[in-house]
Amino acid sequence: MNTLRIGTAGIPKSATKRSTQEGIKRLAALDLDCMELEFVRSVQMGEKTADAVKATAADKGIALTVHAPYYVNLNSRESDKVKASEERILKAARIGAAAGAVSVTFHAGFYHDDDPGVVYPVIMKRLKSLRTTLDDEGLSIHLRPETTGSVSQFGTLVEIVGLSQEISGVYPCVDFSHLHARWGGGSTYEDFCEVLSFIQTELGPEALATLHMHVSGIEYGDRGEKKHLPFEESDMDYWAVIRALVDFDVGGWLICESPILEDDAILLQQAYKALKEG
Ligand SMILES: [Zn+2]
């Protein structure tokens, strides 16, 4: 049986201080299992803090993942923007690895007016070179392009799984809420099973043993994602997600990106325990 760890996207609201280490301690007290380091604006953490975070996380039994900055576009037409995007991903990966994180996720880029078939090899080439750089530095932290929520963003399930097939050390980050938004809502248990079954077929069962995932409530329109919401205010059926995860014996890290972070992460944890034991 695989281990699924459930936690929050960043420091939980109820932490006594807005520090990563306090966040880790608070999650442990809440009986949650992992935290995503949210480097979404920029990577501010230094080496010294990363060392301390690593020690605290190990001590408290909290696994760590990383979200790289949002300002990433590996399909930019401006070469300096591509370069800056690559640097942001590398910086997030390096400091994440120093903090003991196992996986770094990011939104790979935008299509602009390009055909998705043209964008795919561009992103693949740049991702390959990022992987090589990290490998040369001896860093095995997973690179995980995310399934994105907006139709203007590169990152369908097929694209992300394709990249994972072609580049070793690259794996999918599955955001179920983004998929729900891209599909225009209405997703069911069967849809989530199909996602997992596709990953299993294309990448093998080990891909489901250590899967990096996001989930939250979500508001969406014709072009996909608008914003994240608490589950209670959304039509996102998290029970259906959890049921599919249990039925496929998915392990890895399920990060709750709801605005009420740990409150919704606890709902996920409760649902998981109920279905796993039930
Ligand atoms: Zn994301």
Boltz pocket constraint, residues with backbone or C-beta under 6 A from the ligand:
constraints:
  - pocket:
      binder: B
      contacts: [[A, 67], [A, 105], [A, 106], [A, 107], [A, 146]]
      max_distance: 6.0
